[in-house]
Amino acid sequence: MAGRIRLADGIARRAKPGQTAKVRLKQRNKTINRTRARVEHVFAALSQQGGKCVRAMTLARNALAITLQCAAYNARRLVWLVKSAGASAQPA
């Protein structure tokens, strides 16, 4: 079914044993790894804040807990971006 609607798996691939990676394979892996790096940094930060485990019994409470955790991450990221933009705007 994935082939019919042209979905890709998004898994980086290695070259065959004893061969060097082709240019097309390197470009594909570079694209996949760029996306992976952006996403995995966010998940790592969320895990450090409170883990991926939610303990509420209902879906609505779990959704709220995750939403609040993401809001806290976004606020922390915003503060960091504002500070770093202010530091780079200051003349040396």
CORZI-V491392 format. One line per field, one symbol per residue. ss: DSSP state (@ for helix, = for strand, . for the rest). phi: phi as a letter, one per 40 degrees, with the letter a starting at -180 (. if undefined). burial: # if it has 9 or more other C-alpha atoms within 8 Angstrom, else .. Layout:
BEGIN
ss=???
phi=???
burial=???
END
This chain:
BEGIN
ss=......................@@@@@@@@@@@@@@@@@@@@@@@@@@@@........@@@@@@@@@@@@@@@@@@@@@@@@@@@@@@@...
phi=.cccbgcbcgbcbbccdgbccccccccccccccccccccccccccccccagccbbccbcccccccccccccccccccccccccccccccccc
burial=..............#.....#...##.##..##...........###.............##..##..##..#...................
END
